[in-house]
Amino acid sequence: MTNLPKIIGLTGNIATGKSVVGQMLANSGGLEIDADVVANRMLYPGAPAYQPVIEAFGDSILTKNGKISRKKLGKLVFSDPRQLEKLEQIVHPEVTKSIKTRIKEASRFFVVIEAIKLLESDLIEICDVLWVSHASVSNQMDRLLRTRNLSENDAKDRIQAQPPQSEKLNRADIVINTEGSFKQTWQQIQDGLANTMIGFDSQNKSMPFRSGDWYFPDVSAFPQEDAEILWQSHAEKAPSDWYATLGSRIVLPALKEDRLKGLLLWDNWNFSAAFDCWVANDQQRLSEKAILDAFNYQIEQQECEVILITIDKALKNSLFPAKIGFRKLRPDELPYPAWQEAASKINADEKIWIKFLKEPVEIIDK
């Protein structure tokens, strides 16, 4: 690919809404890469940092099945800055290499690199623009107490353990204040993108997918009021905030005759695509093939490695994954730890449908 995408670096201190901003950027046509997720993958057996980390910190960090225990490793490095620096010197170069590979393969017209220590890493050097998520300390405290069940002292300690947010704000090209509503955050992101992409040649921007009379654009490419009405009319129990949904899941709209007819929602966990639901007006049905073809297409744009569908969601949406190459496996039967974690997150120990798309870029060729 000769036309590399625009690279947005995204950072912000704990509980400033960084992940929500990253998810909304993914829903606005970007490929989101969480550097912390990539760093975790570097510790899996067969990944570049696995053996060097064992050699540096000893066999005591291993579990009984030979995996590196992030909990044991964390105890060693987070209490000793020198040990943490040693770990980062091993892992960070491999993270940068992996992310650069994903950028070269990207088919989206911009890529978001999300990292809490972005400014302290060499990843900042490949970013074209820096975005910072921001919220006041009181807002950070409220979120930590409300969503993570931390004590007030623990919440204060986590906030104070990080460099001042002002350091990030002083270097920011775009600041997204997340203290308002999700809708206000979404609008700031759309305005920020318009500013960021001025003069950028986006010839490699992916084209919307078509299947017969159906058309599947990015969710940001049509009036949000239409999607909001459709989503709220199908949200179970109390109406769900449409813009909060855009900050937590990836949404693929389905249009027919230029009218919004349905929404396909899915999660991207550690480069593993997990089907969530299909909602439609007047029980509007879309063929199984069209749903899965459109889903496959968007997953490819997000560089996912596997597709996961629980058995109950397949039945509820009249999908028959076995027809198109899916296998039924338990999470612990999957060959890669990140896929096991994603599968367990959606269905514990029960079997799920899985389709393998490609190997992780971090795995060393044997």
C-alpha positions in Angstrom: 0.0 0.0 0.0 1.5 3.3 -1.1 -1.0 5.6 0.7 -0.4 5.3 4.4 -3.2 6.4 6.7 -3.2 9.5 8.9 -2.0 8.5 12.4 -3.8 9.9 15.4 -2.1 9.5 18.8 -4.6 9.3 21.6 -3.7 9.7 25.2 -5.2 10.9 28.5 -4.9 10.1 32.2 -7.0 7.5 34.0 -10.8 7.9 33.8 -10.7 10.8 31.4 -12.7 8.9 28.8 -9.8 7.9 26.5 -11.4 4.5 25.7 -14.7 6.0 24.8 -13.0 8.5 22.5 -11.1 5.7 20.9 -14.2 3.7 20.3 -16.0 6.6 18.8 -13.1 7.2 16.5 -13.4 3.6 15.4 -17.1 4.3 14.6 -16.0 7.3 12.6 -14.0 5.3 10.1 -10.8 4.7 11.9 -8.7 1.7 12.9 -8.2 1.8 16.7 -5.1 0.1 18.1 -4.7 -0.1 21.9 -1.0 -0.1 22.7 -1.6 -1.7 26.1 -3.4 -4.6 24.5 -0.5 -5.1 22.0 1.9 -5.0 24.9 0.0 -7.7 26.7 0.1 -9.9 23.6 3.9 -9.6 23.6 4.0 -11.7 26.8 2.2 -14.7 25.3 4.2 -17.9 24.5 5.7 -17.5 21.0 5.6 -13.7 21.0 8.8 -11.7 20.7 9.0 -10.5 24.3 8.1 -13.9 25.9 11.5 -15.5 26.3 13.5 -12.2 26.9 11.1 -11.3 29.7 11.5 -14.7 31.3 15.3 -14.4 31.0 15.2 -11.0 32.6 12.8 -11.7 35.5 13.1 -15.5 36.1 10.8 -18.5 36.1 9.0 -17.3 39.2 6.8 -15.1 36.9 5.4 -18.2 35.1 2.1 -20.0 35.8 1.9 -23.8 36.0 1.1 -24.0 32.3 4.1 -21.9 31.2 2.5 -18.6 30.6 3.7 -15.3 32.0 1.5 -14.2 34.9 0.8 -10.5 34.5 -0.1 -10.4 38.2 3.3 -11.9 39.3 5.2 -9.7 36.8 3.3 -6.6 38.0 4.3 -7.2 41.6 7.9 -7.2 40.5 7.9 -4.1 38.3 5.3 -1.7 39.7 7.1 -1.5 43.1 10.5 -0.8 41.5 11.0 1.9 38.8 14.2 0.2 37.6 12.5 -3.1 37.1 9.6 -1.3 35.2 12.1 0.4 33.0 13.8 -2.9 32.3 10.5 -4.4 31.2 9.6 -1.5 29.0 13.0 -1.6 27.3 12.2 -5.2 26.3 8.5 -4.8 25.4 8.1 -1.3 23.9 10.3 -1.8 20.8 8.3 -4.9 19.9 5.0 -3.0 20.5 6.1 -0.3 18.1 7.2 -2.9 15.5 3.8 -4.7 15.8 1.8 -1.4 15.5 3.8 -0.3 12.5 3.0 -3.6 10.8 -0.7 -3.2 11.5 -0.6 0.4 10.1 1.0 -0.9 6.8 -1.8 -3.4 6.5 -4.6 -0.9 7.4 -7.3 -0.2 4.9 -8.9 2.6 6.9 -8.0 6.2 6.1 -6.9 7.0 9.6 -5.4 4.9 12.5 -5.8 5.7 16.2 -2.9 4.6 18.5 -4.3 4.7 22.0 -1.7 4.6 24.9 -1.7 6.1 28.4 2.1 6.5 28.1 2.1 7.7 24.5 4.3 10.7 25.2 6.9 8.7 27.0 7.2 6.1 24.2 8.7 6.2 20.7 5.1 5.7 19.3 4.6 9.4 19.5 7.2 9.8 16.7 5.0 8.1 14.2 1.9 10.1 15.1 0.8 12.9 12.8 -1.4 14.6 15.4 -2.0 14.2 19.2 -5.4 14.0 20.7 -6.0 14.1 24.5 -9.1 13.1 26.4 -9.7 15.4 29.4 -11.9 15.5 32.5 -11.4 17.3 35.8 -10.0 15.5 38.8 -13.4 15.5 40.5 -14.8 13.9 37.4 -12.0 11.3 37.4 -12.7 10.5 41.0 -16.4 10.2 40.5 -15.9 7.7 37.6 -13.4 5.6 39.5 -15.6 5.4 42.5 -18.7 4.7 40.5 -17.5 2.3 37.7 -14.5 0.5 39.3 -15.7 0.2 42.9 -12.5 1.7 44.3 -12.2 3.3 47.7 -11.6 7.1 47.8 -8.0 6.6 48.9 -7.3 4.0 46.1 -8.9 6.3 43.5 -6.7 9.3 44.7 -3.6 7.1 44.6 -4.2 6.0 41.0 -4.8 9.6 39.9 -1.7 10.9 41.7 0.5 8.1 40.4 0.2 9.5 36.9 2.0 12.5 35.5 -0.1 15.7 35.6 -2.8 15.9 32.9 -1.5 19.4 32.1 1.6 17.9 30.5 -0.5 16.1 28.0 -2.9 19.1 27.4 0.1 21.4 26.7 1.2 19.2 23.8 -2.3 18.4 22.4 -3.4 19.3 18.9 -7.0 18.3 19.8 -8.5 18.2 23.3 -11.8 16.2 23.8 -13.5 17.2 27.0 -15.6 14.2 28.1 -17.4 15.9 31.1 -20.5 16.5 29.1 -23.0 14.1 27.5 -21.9 11.3 25.2 -23.6 13.3 22.4 -21.4 16.3 23.1 -18.3 14.1 23.1 -19.3 12.6 19.7 -19.8 16.1 18.2 -16.3 17.2 19.5 -14.8 14.1 17.9 -16.5 14.8 14.5 -15.3 18.5 14.7 -11.8 17.3 15.6 -11.7 14.8 12.7 -12.8 17.5 10.3 -9.9 19.7 11.6 -7.4 16.8 11.6 -8.1 15.5 8.1 -7.8 18.9 6.4 -5.7 18.6 3.3 -5.1 14.8 3.8 -5.3 12.6 0.7 -7.5 9.7 1.7 -7.4 7.7 -1.5 -7.1 4.5 0.6 -10.3 5.2 2.5 -12.3 2.0 2.5 -15.4 2.0 0.3 -18.8 1.1 1.9 -19.9 -2.5 1.5 -22.8 -3.4 -0.8 -24.9 -6.6 -0.9 -27.7 -6.5 -3.5 -30.0 -3.6 -2.6 -28.3 -3.2 0.8 -25.7 -0.6 1.5 -23.4 -0.5 4.6 -21.6 2.8 5.3 -19.7 4.0 8.3 -22.0 5.0 11.1 -20.8 8.6 11.0 -21.8 8.9 7.3 -25.5 9.6 7.7 -27.8 11.6 10.0 -27.4 10.4 13.6 -31.0 11.2 14.4 -32.2 8.3 12.3 -29.8 5.8 14.0 -30.8 7.2 17.5 -34.5 6.7 16.8 -34.0 3.2 15.5 -31.7 2.1 18.3 -33.8 3.5 21.1 -36.9 1.8 19.7 -35.1 -1.5 20.0 -33.2 -1.1 23.2 -34.3 -3.6 25.8 -36.1 -2.2 28.9 -35.1 1.4 29.4 -34.0 3.2 26.2 -30.2 3.1 25.9 -28.2 6.2 25.1 -27.3 5.9 21.4 -24.1 7.9 21.7 -23.0 5.9 24.7 -23.4 2.8 22.5 -21.0 4.5 20.0 -18.5 4.7 22.8 -18.7 1.1 23.7 -19.5 -1.0 20.6 -18.8 -0.9 16.9 -22.0 -0.2 14.8 -22.6 -1.1 11.2 -25.7 0.6 9.7 -27.7 -1.2 7.0 -29.5 1.0 4.4 -31.9 0.1 1.6 -33.3 2.6 -0.9 -31.4 5.3 1.1 -33.4 4.5 4.2 -31.9 3.2 7.4 -33.4 -0.3 7.9 -31.1 -1.9 10.5 -28.1 -1.8 12.8 -25.5 -4.5 13.4 -23.6 -4.2 16.6 -20.4 -5.9 17.6 -17.4 -5.8 20.0 -13.7 -5.8 19.2 -11.9 -7.4 22.1 -8.2 -7.8 21.6 -8.6 -8.0 17.8 -11.3 -10.6 18.2 -14.7 -9.7 16.7 -17.7 -10.7 18.8 -21.1 -10.5 17.2 -23.6 -8.7 19.5 -27.0 -8.1 17.8 -28.9 -7.1 14.7 -31.8 -4.7 15.1 -34.2 -3.6 12.4 -37.4 -1.7 11.8 -40.7 -3.6 11.4 -38.8 -6.9 11.9 -37.0 -6.1 8.6 -35.0 -9.2 7.8 -31.7 -9.2 6.1 -30.5 -12.5 4.6 -28.0 -14.4 6.7 -25.4 -14.2 3.9 -25.8 -10.4 3.6 -25.4 -9.9 7.4 -22.3 -12.1 7.6 -20.8 -10.7 4.4 -21.2 -7.1 5.7 -19.9 -8.2 9.1 -16.9 -9.9 7.6 -16.1 -6.9 5.5 -16.1 -4.5 8.5 -14.1 -6.9 10.5 -11.4 -7.0 7.9 -11.3 -3.2 8.1 -10.6 -3.4 11.8 -7.8 -6.0 11.4 -9.5 -8.7 13.5 -8.1 -12.2 13.6 -11.1 -14.2 14.6 -14.9 -13.9 14.6 -16.8 -15.1 17.7 -20.6 -15.8 17.8 -22.3 -17.3 20.8 -24.7 -20.1 20.1 -27.7 -18.3 21.6 -27.0 -15.1 19.6 -26.7 -17.2 16.4 -30.1 -18.8 17.1 -31.7 -15.5 18.0 -30.5 -13.9 14.8 -31.3 -16.9 12.6 -27.6 -17.3 11.7 -26.1 -20.7 10.8 -22.4 -20.2 11.1 -21.5 -23.8 10.2 -22.5 -23.0 6.6 -19.7 -20.5 6.2 -16.7 -22.0 7.8 -17.3 -21.6 11.5 -16.3 -24.2 14.0 -17.9 -24.9 17.4 -15.2 -24.8 20.2 -14.8 -24.1 23.9 -12.7 -21.0 24.8 -9.9 -23.2 26.2 -9.7 -25.1 22.9 -8.6 -21.9 21.0 -4.9 -21.8 20.0 -4.1 -18.2 21.1 -4.5 -16.7 24.6 -6.0 -13.5 23.4 -8.8 -15.4 21.6 -9.3 -17.5 24.7 -9.8 -14.4 26.8 -12.2 -12.9 24.3 -14.2 -16.1 24.1 -14.4 -16.5 27.8 -15.6 -12.9 28.2 -18.7 -13.6 26.1 -19.5 -17.2 27.1 -17.5 -18.6 30.0 -16.8 -22.3 29.4 -19.6 -23.0 27.0 -18.9 -23.7 23.3 -19.1 -20.8 20.8 -18.9 -20.5 17.0 -15.5 -19.3 15.8 -14.0 -18.5 12.4 -10.3 -18.0 12.1 -9.2 -15.2 9.7 -5.5 -14.7 10.2 -2.5 -15.2 12.5 -1.6 -12.6 15.0 1.3 -10.4 13.7 3.1 -10.8 17.0 3.6 -14.5 16.7 7.1 -15.5 15.6 7.3 -17.7 12.5 8.4 -21.2 13.7 
